[in-house]
Each structure stands twice: as structure tokens, then as C-alpha cells.
Amino acid sequence: MHSVIQKNRILFIHLSFWCLYFSFFYYQVSFNRHGEETYHLRAFIDAITHILMMAAISYLNYFYLLPRFLKNKNLLQYFIEFIIPFAIIVTLHLLLKKYIYTDMGEPKRFLNSSKFILQHISITLFIAIFVGMLKFAEEWLELETKRKEIENEKLTAELTFLKAQINPHFLFNTLNNLYYLAFTNSPNTTEVIAKLSQMMRYMIYDSDHEKVMLSKEIEYIENYISLEKLRLNNQIPINFTVEGNTNQVKIVPLILITFLENAFKHGISNNSTNAYIFLKISVQNNELIYTVENSKLAAKNQEKSGIGLQNVNRRLALSYPQKHQLEVFDLENDYKICLTLDIS
């Protein structure tokens, strides 16, 4: 029902206006000037003809005159084209009113008064202008709807592009790891290839959805950590803890991995004795709290972060607008991020 109203909202506005106006006018003419009830059939005919005449000039202006004016921007031409049918319809309407009340002496004399004629002209003009304003409202609503559609299409395209950037970024890092293992003839090379295959399957098939189960994302992170541990020969302490019920939670895919990638990239080295990475995922009520804490390499060994953090920040803004908080703690020897997502 709501969708039907949304699709036909302009029609509903018009119908609502005329129904309210008809009810008001019928009630008004149901009583004579002394407050005495008049003949209902006569009042009903007067109300019907009144609405029809008002609608005639209003929709002549709405469907024909106003669009011509908006196209040509010629005010004088619009005024001339409007005033002629307006005068004809008002005159015809006044004659119809006199005919309807032809056997009523006092009301008929009132219909001939200049005060009534001016009031009638003013009301007709006001109704025509009001209905014409609905045309501008309709144009504005259509423009707003198109603007939102274009904006949504643009954001969807941008989000798709950002997700597509993750694959080459991940492959670049992982293939470097795989090359290192193959170069050193590590017996773990086949295990790395198997885990990489699992991760690629997740990235190609599962991450194509708008949201995925958190448990799937955690499995992906665990595989990533396993690859890194193999490369580092398990020499660096890497702790990953999960708290809370993750089975019923869905999140945007591949939104967490970038922070972990940067932790390995900027905080871990084979010849660093104090290197570490601690990460934690905690689900509390309607919030997911993700923290990554890592040591920092010496400044001379650090590289620029590249597109990774820019990518994830933009994805957070698009996927969790007003529903995320990212805190960064950049200390002398340590680096920590705390991401809070509203998962309600």
C-alpha cells in the first residue's frame, strides 16, 4: 500500500485537495445567508459545477499553459493565453450559478453583486494558482527522485570499484609472501597455495554480497594470519581473540582486513625482536568492536600506506554512514586502531 502511494503521490495530493475543497464548499452552500438549510440537491449541483469549473481552468493551466511557459519563458504570452480562457470560464460559471438558483429571489440578487463577482474571480484565480504550484512541486519531486537515483547509482559504482581494488591489493601482498616461500624452498609452500585458494574463493563468491556472516570474515582473517605466520616462521607473537556471539552477525565483506594488512606491513619485521600484533573482535549488544594493535618499525623501514586505508575509510563512509567510529592511536612505538560498527 505504501509503495502504491509513493508511486502515485501527486495524484493522491490532487484528489485529496479536491475532496477537501468539495466538502468545504458543499457544507457552505448547504445553508442560505440566514443560516437556514437549503435544498440539498441544489447545493450538490452547485458544488459539482463549482468543482468542475475550477478544475477546468486549473488543469488547462497545469497541463498546457504552465508547461508552455516553462519551455518558452514568455510571460506576456502566458498571461494572454491564461486570461482569455479564465474570463470565459468565470463568466460561464457565474451564469450557471444564476441558473441553479433561478427560483430563489434574494440569493439571485446576491449573485449579481459586484462584491460576489470579485470574490468569485479571486477564489478561482487562487485555486488555479494553487494547483499550478503543485506542478512546480511535482517537477521538484521528480528532480529530487532523479538526483537520488543518480547519487545511489554513483555510490554503488564507487563502492563496487573500491571492492574491486581489494583484490589486486591483497594479491600483491600475498604473492610477495608466496614468492618468498618458494624462493627459500619452504615446505609450507603448498599449504600457502591451499589457503590462498580458500581465501580467493571467499573473495570471488562470498564477498560479492552486500553483507556476509561475521564468522566467514573471521575465517578469512584467520587464513590471512596463518599465511603470515608461515612467512615469518612463527617467530612473531600474533594473538587473535573473538568474544561474543558471531554466528548471527552480518557485516560488509572485507572491511576489517585492511587494518590487519597495515599492521603486518608497518609493524612486523623478521629482524625485529619486539614486534607483535594483537587483534580482537568483540560483539556486544548491537555493536561490533574491532581492535588492532601492533608494534611500529623504525621510521626508515616504514612505507607509505598506499590506497588501503583511504579505500577502507571511504567504504566505511558509504556502507556505514553515521554508524561507525574509527579511533586511531599513533604512539611512539605502538599503533592501535579501534573500529566500532553499529550492527543493529
Secondary structure, 3 states (H helix, E strand, C coil): CHHHHHHCHHHHHHHHHHHHHHHHHHHHHCECCCCCECCHHHHHHHHHHHHHHHHHHHHHHHHHHHHHHHHHCCHHHHHHHHHHHHHHHHHHHHHHHHHHCCCCHHHHHHHCCHHHHHHHHHHHHHHHHHHHHHHHHHHHHHHHHHHHHHHHHHHHHHHHHHHHHHHHHHHHHHHHHHHHHHHCCCCCHHHHHHHHHHHHHHHHCHHHCCCEEHHHHHHHHHHHHHHHHHHCCCCCCEEEEEECCCCCCEECCCCCHHHHHHHHHHHCCCCCCCCCEEEEEEEECCEEEEEEEEECCCHHHCCCCCHHHHHHHHHHHHHCCCCEEEEEEECCCEEEEEEEEECC
